[in-house]
Amino acid sequence: MTEPRRHRRARLAALAATGLLIGPVLVGCSGDDEPGPATTSSSATPSGAAAPLTTKASLGTVTGRLPRAARDTLRTDVSAAVDAWIDGAYGGDYPRTDFDGAFASFTSGARERAAADRRLMTNAGLGESVDTVEMTARRVRVDALARSGRAAAATAHVHLGLQITGTDGDVRRDRVTGSLFLTLERGAWKVFGYDVARGRV
């Protein structure tokens, strides 16, 4: 695995149903009753390996009124949607070539675009020559826009560290960072846009 150090970025901009771009909207002071960090799901690990890293999820800025219980639910549900992408895209057993389930928590339009960006948005470009992937950092911070006491839109800021061991024994470290933009679709949080970068560290 001797490919040169590179830094790649992919963007899918989209407008929320409210007609407002999520990024600029999520600005303002945080409420006084924000819950602390929580942990959510983690990636699969072969038997006998070290315990997988659990996502450290926190709530960032909430613009608008949102009760404490609703904030807890928001953080949990948005993080679960992000974890579905992380686990499907970068976790699992290797070598592997099937990353079809990586975008199950994306809207149909975002899923199509992310599939075109699969070498960035998944390990598809490396999977066949990878022996193991260890997640060394896994953090999600959720910002939200609330209306009438309910979350209307969310941005998940992701920081992911990957230690990738190739079938030839070579080790590389990658960092995946960026933002996923989410909206409620049939009662579930779905990713409808993203701005994600990946590079060697």
N, C-alpha and C positions, 0 to 999 in steps of 0.2 A: 504494500500500500504506500507507494511512493509519490502519489500525486502532489503537485506543488501546493503551497499554502495559497488559499483563495478565500475571498469573501464575497458571498452572493446575497442578493436581496430580492424579494418578490413582494409585490404590492397588489392588492385587489381592493380598490376603493369602492364604497357603496354608500347609498343614502338610506337612513332609517325610514321606517314607515311614517315618521313624523315630518320627514322632509329636512331633517337636520343631520349634518355630518357628525358622527359619533365623537371623533377625536376632539374637535374644538368645543363640543358641548360639555364634555366632562371636565369642567373647570369650576373651581369654587372651594369653599371651606368645607371641611369634613364635619359631620355631626359630632356631638359630645358623647353619644352612646354607641360608638363603633365597637364591635367585638374584636377581640384579639385574633392572632393567627390561628388557623386550624389546619389539620392534615386531612387529606383525602386519599384517593386510591393511588396505587403504585404499579410500576411495570412488572411484568412476569419475569421470573428468574428460574433458571434450571435448578433441579434438586441438587442439594449439596453446596450451592453457591451462597454468598453472603445475602442477607436480607435486602430486598430491593429498597431503594430510596423512596420515601413517601413525599408527596407534594406538600409543600408548606404554602398554604393559601391564606391570604389576608385581604381585608377590605380597605380600599384606599379612599378616594374622594367620592362622596355621594352628593349630587346636586339635587336638591329637593327634599321633601320630607319622606322619610322611610323608617317605620318602627323597628325596634331592635330585632324582634322575631323575624321580620321580613328581611332584615340585613343578613341574619344568620342563614336563612334559606337561600337568599341570593348568592352569597359566597359559596355555599355548598353546591348549589345547582350549576352555577357557572363554572366552578372548578371541575365538576364532574364532566361537563361538556368538553372542557379543555383537556382533561385527563384522557378522555376517549381518543382525542387526536394524538396526544403524546404517546400513549401506549401502542396505538395502532401504527403510528408513523415511525417510532424510534425504538420501542420496547420489543419484547417477544424473544423467541428463540432463533438463533442464526446457525448456519447460513439460511437465508430466506429470500424469496423473490416475490412473494405475494404481499402487497400492501393495500389491497383493495378496500379493506375495512377502515383505513386510516381516517377517512373523512365522513364517517357515519353521523357525526354531530354537526355537519356543515349543511347549509341550504343547497338545493340542487345547483344553482348557479355558481356558488362558491366551490362546491365539490368539483365541478367541471374545470374551473380555473386552477384549483389546487392540484388536480390530477396532472394538468399541464406543467405545473411547477414541482412535480413529485421528487425531482432530484434534490430540491431544497426542502420541501415540506415533508419529506420522508427520508428514509435511508435507502430508497430504491436504487440509487446510483452505486451503492456499496454492498448491499445485502448479500449478494452471491459470494463475495470474497471476505465476509466477516464471520469470525468465530463467536465473539461475544460483544455485547454492548452494555456497559455499566453507566448508569446515570449518576453523576457526581454532584449535580445541582439541579433542583427541581422546585422552582418558585413561581407562584401566580399571585398577582395583585389585581383585585377587581375594583374598577371604578364604575359608577352607575349614575344614570339619570332617572329620577323618580318623579312621578306625577300622581297626584291624588292618593298618596300613600302607597303607591305600587311602583316597582321597578319597571321602567319602560325600555331601557336599553343599557347595555353594559360593554365595557372594554376590559379585556383581560390582558395584563402585561406579563409576559412570560420570560423567564430566564431558565435555560436548560443547559446543563453541562453533560457532555457525552465522552466517555472513554471507550474507544473502539479498538478491539484487538482483531487483527486480520487472521485469516487462515494460515498466513505465512509467519505469524507471530509478531508482526509489526504492530506498534501501538500508536494511535493518533488521538488527539483530543480536539473536540469540536465544541463550539458554543452556539446555541440557537437562542436568539432573542427577538423580541418584537411584540406586536399587539394583535389580538384577535378581537373583532368587533361582532357583538352578538345581539340578537333580537329574539323575542318570544315568537315561536311558531307552533301553533296548536298546543300551547301550554308548555312547550319545552324550549330551552335555550339553544339556539342554533347560531353557528358562525356564518355571517354573511359577507365578511370582508377581513382582510388581514394585511399587515405590514411586517414581514418577517425577514430577518437576516441570519445568515449562517457563515461561520468562518473557523479556521484552524486556530488553536491557541497553544 
